[in-house]
Amino acid sequence: MIDLFGSDSDDWEDDDFGADLAEAVEVHCPYCGAGIDLGVDQSGGGVQEYVEDCQVCCQPLMVRVTLDGDGVPAVMVNTLDES
């Protein structure tokens, strides 16, 4: 099968699309306390802030990711009113 860009559809399986993602980091939701896994996009810069819903209770979380010089992430989650 050929996609819109003219490459074989099976080629994507050989590409390393996940190369910029660190392993999932487990954090605990400040609303329900559940452990949730967040993937960290290392290509997003050394400091990242974004809102993501809890995978369990669906409450909005303010996520702050910082990467050290070796690309190791530190992740903090807060409620929106604590950010």
C-alpha positions as MATLAB code, in Angstrom:
seq = 'MIDLFGSDSDDWEDDDFGADLAEAVEVHCPYCGAGIDLGVDQSGGGVQEYVEDCQVCCQPLMVRVTLDGDGVPAVMVNTLDES';
ca = [
       0.000    0.000    0.000;
       1.261    3.485   -0.893;
       0.517    6.462    1.359;
       0.022   10.071    0.255;
       3.749   10.724    0.415;
       4.594    7.827   -1.884;
       6.327    5.566    0.622;
       5.417    2.016    1.467;
       3.098    1.831    4.469;
       5.318   -0.811    6.073;
       8.294    1.593    6.151;
       7.003    3.364    9.264;
       7.539    0.213   11.295;
      11.270    0.508   10.690;
      11.453    4.181   11.686;
      12.303    5.040   15.273;
       9.358    7.331   15.988;
       9.707    6.851   19.762;
      13.341    7.919   19.914;
      12.533   11.249   21.580;
      10.241    9.747   24.204;
      11.706    8.702   27.506;
      10.181    5.796   29.296;
       6.939    6.611   31.023;
       7.292    8.416   34.345;
       4.841    7.457   37.096;
       3.260   10.294   39.046;
       0.314   10.443   41.438;
      -2.801   12.442   40.689;
      -3.304   15.204   43.285;
      -7.086   14.726   43.019;
      -7.633   10.962   43.265;
      -4.165    9.739   44.290;
      -3.980    7.175   41.489;
      -0.605    6.373   39.970;
      -0.554    7.403   36.310;
       2.104    7.089   33.637;
       3.140   10.146   31.639;
       5.404    9.952   28.606;
       8.085   12.643   28.424;
       8.932   14.237   25.073;
      12.640   14.992   25.346;
      12.537   17.055   22.155;
      10.124   19.515   23.826;
      12.878   21.438   25.592;
      14.453   21.512   29.031;
      11.384   22.970   30.760;
       7.866   22.059   29.681;
       4.481   22.957   31.143;
       1.167   21.703   29.883;
      -2.280   20.583   31.035;
      -3.226   16.919   30.798;
      -6.241   15.110   32.206;
      -5.777   12.374   34.801;
      -6.183    8.988   33.127;
      -8.330    7.788   36.057;
     -10.521   10.659   37.328;
     -10.270   12.980   34.271;
      -9.421   16.058   36.375;
      -7.049   18.550   34.698;
      -3.447   18.381   35.874;
      -0.771   21.038   35.462;
       2.292   19.032   34.406;
       5.784   20.518   34.722;
       8.705   18.611   33.239;
      12.344   19.581   33.639;
      15.174   17.708   31.966;
      18.649   17.668   33.461;
      21.798   17.871   31.339;
      21.637   14.135   30.624;
      17.985   14.289   29.550;
      16.686   12.662   32.728;
      13.203   14.024   33.449;
      11.776   15.303   36.722;
       7.976   15.538   36.573;
       5.646   17.409   38.946;
       1.862   17.463   38.750;
      -0.431   19.893   40.531;
      -4.055   20.919   40.418;
      -4.692   23.925   38.180;
      -5.254   26.206   41.172;
      -1.910   25.158   42.725;
       0.157   25.993   39.657;
];
